[in-house]
Amino acid sequence: MTRHGFTRRNFLKAVSAGTVAATASGPLAASSRTTKKLAIHGGDPVHRSGWPGWPIWDRERDEPGVLKVLRSGVWSRRGVVAEFEKKYASLMGTKRCLATTNGTNALFTALHALDIGAGDEVLVGPYTFIATVDAILLVGALPVFVDTDRETFTVDPDAMEDRITENTRAILPVHILGLPADMDKITALAKKHELKIVEDACQAWMAEWRGKKCGAIGDLGCFSFQNSKNFTCGEGGAVIGDDEQLMDICHSFHDFGRSYGTMPRGNGCVQLGTKARMTEYQAAILLAQMERLEEQTARRVKNAAYLTSRLEPIPGIIPHKLNDGVTRAAYHMYSFRYQKEQFGGASRSKFLHALAKEGVPCSGGYSPLNKQDFLEQTFQSKNFKKMYSPKQIARAKQMSECPENDRLCSEAVWFFQSLLLGSREDMEDIANAIEKIHENRDQLT
Ligand SMILES: Cc1ncc(COP(=O)(O)O)c(C=O)c1O
């Protein structure tokens, strides 16, 4: 394989299609630049053989547990959920795990348990899924956005301290795309300013920071097991933590506020609650999925490292970097930045279209969350107007400018995690397709 993406297979394909440039002296020529018709113009796509589907299950491993639940007639939370919680806590290295209906409710539960609410500000990066911010707003707190480090795609911890006010109560780092945020700096800052940390590890199952699982570093950590997620049961979530009392409060809150564990018994429910209980079906699926989680994670990590080594030399393609303390990323997405200047000025959407036509599914990822209408709509709601003065809202909004994030949102390219479950040859195809587009960039415009 050369930097220019020649495999014998591709070369023969190109020759038979009559698309090898007359000037190229051979597949190994250092300065060779191939002219091939891009698939957007009817050329042969680089990848034709499809990609691993998602989710993955097999009849033998997954179905008996689900059938057992069905036939037991106990479908609501009971022993299977408890078994899942025990095993997931052990896998994550925490004392406790609470299974929930989904990741959004896991975050909502965690913030509630830490008594974060009206009047409080929570520092959060805008490069995330909307649910992270929804959870902050749902407890009545104000999200204050901290800019993103474009190199790592994670929140920039050096931009955090400036945003701390007398109202700041917590930091909500998101290990977005499965890439761990800089937990050394975030933990130090939280300690210095006496802030709580809720980790949004909803995309970071099995990711590690200095050997410790993401989600197990802050006061509480939250996960999602929604259908697209690397560890899934369709819909599901979890809160993990080491503080027994805090976890008891979480448990109680997710079960109508009923007393649990160390909590006083009272006469009925002892705190405000919601209902966010996982079903036995969800837990049965997760127990089966857990068996393949380590192997799949290792495969994604290996393929991602290889892909990075192939993409790095391509001008205008800048693969994500991992923060220094990352000992393992989870790769919910594989991400890089696209620089159109190196592609003859072709827009990212043209590049994405061309890449998809070459047989590589891809997306541009998030748009700036801190600029979406739901925020203003929430700030103008009756509840928020009662909780916050116009001055407080204006200040939070003013602090939430994130120019680096705006730029990242316009440059990012993502590959979905299931592509990383493919073979080495599949990874070659991804890199070859990008090389082909780069070498034939004049066809993009
Ligand atoms: C970063 C992040 N946070 C929170 C959530 C919410 O999880 P769920 O969809 O399970 O409610 C998700 C999942 O979609 C997510 O990706």
The ligand as a Gaussian input file, in Angstrom:
#p B3LYP/6-31G(d) Opt

LIG

0 1
 C      -23.741000      12.565000      24.512000
 C      -25.129000      12.054000      24.818000
 N      -25.727000      12.420000      25.952000
 C      -26.945000      11.983000      26.273000
 C      -27.644000      11.133000      25.450000
 C      -29.019000      10.706000      25.830000
 O      -29.181000       9.333000      25.824000
 P      -30.595000       8.677000      25.459000
 O      -30.815000       8.855000      23.996000
 O      -30.401000       7.248000      25.843000
 O      -31.609000       9.351000      26.265000
 C      -27.049000      10.692000      24.273000
 C      -27.701000       9.744000      23.384000
 O      -28.353000       9.877000      22.466000
 C      -25.768000      11.195000      23.930000
 O      -25.186000      10.839000      22.786000

